[in-house]
Amino acid sequence: TLEFKLDWEKGTAKLVAIPIRHDVQGFDPMPGDFPFAPEFPIHTNGRLYLTLSYQGGLRCNDTTAIWLYDEKTQTARPVCHVGADRDGL
C-alpha cells in the first residue's frame, strides 16, 4: 500500500507514506490479504479503515483483513478479519 499526494493541476504525484510494511512493522500478513495490500478506504466515526475490495477479498465472498490507519504515524495495523467461512463448511 502506498499513499500519494496528487496535484491534479500540475499532473504530478508525490509519495508521502507507505502505511503497511509487514517486514518493518513486525506482524505477519493476515489471511486473505497477502500478497495484496488494502486499497479501499472506509471512513467511519472519525477513523479511516482500509480493506481489500477490487483485488479479491470481499468481492469473491472470501475473507479479508481490516486495517486501521493512524494519521499521525501514517501507518496502518490489522484490527480484525471478516468474511465468509466457505472453505470451512
Stockholm file with secondary structure:
# STOCKHOLM 1.0

chainA/1-89         TLEFKLDWEKGTAKLVAIPIRHDVQGFDPMPGDFPFAPEFPIHTNGRLYLTLSYQGGLRCNDTTAIWLYDEKTQTARPVCHVGADRDGL
#=GR chainA/1-89 SS CCEEEEETTTTEEEEEECCCCHHHHTCCCCTTCSSCCCCEEEEETTEEEEECCTTSGGGGTCEEEEEEEETTTTEEEEEEEEECCGGGC
#=GC SS_cons        CCEEEEETTTTEEEEEECCCCHHHHTCCCCTTCSSCCCCEEEEETTEEEEECCTTSGGGGTCEEEEEEEETTTTEEEEEEEEECCGGGC
//
